Amino acid sequence: TKVFENPITNYTRSQQRMRTIRVILNRGQDTASAMALLVEAIRGVPGVLKSPAPSVWADDLNIIAITVNVRFWVDTKASDLLQVHSDAVIALEAAAMRATTESSQTGVSAAPSSASA
């Protein structure tokens, strides 16, 4: 009962926080090229740590889209977590649109969808 009656202080909070953003790409798009553009974009966001390195992987597939996840780390002592996340969403949206433009001959598009861990 003491746990419910007294506040708990967690002194083990990690300085580095992982974030995951989901990006939805239309099927038929050059997924490998789009994923390469997403990696390039996330690496360019101020506050995203170089190590552990950002990663992008395919997560889900359905009739009309493929979902990829972009994972990156932020040093919360050096950067504002939510600002870096917001900047990452904007950069990934631009990269997804660029991937769409580069695949325009196939008539496909991409749209970001945000989720965090």
Steps between C-alpha positions, in 0.01 A plus 500: 500500500793737547553506125152643450529749786847643432650653187769297325815671376677324214870589513585272206338711228708469187640816347453350154144443381394294203228624266318317221306664221286295263496599135246357258609454139267400219555158348670510165738771614873424499506411870876447523567847354237657725656336805844629399356853474341463844833394655671797336229735627504379861879521516474867406265597785675703773488311831484151348794303636751344261547210742293295541447553130151574368335208324214441259326169445186368333239409759166428334346440161141516382314533170579869448798587718821395667580635846859573594630602840771758551678460834740754645646612832506841669724624782241669723766697688623664179172527301129541557347156433171625361663764281736242349203265445303779331798592280540133411135468394536806274827372349354154441190646337722698261704187424183295440372766262838503323480122466152539356621756249786273396247217451243723327516299180323221691236735643560411865526717809617487859359640824660505845325364806649571844539255788743514787663252729 
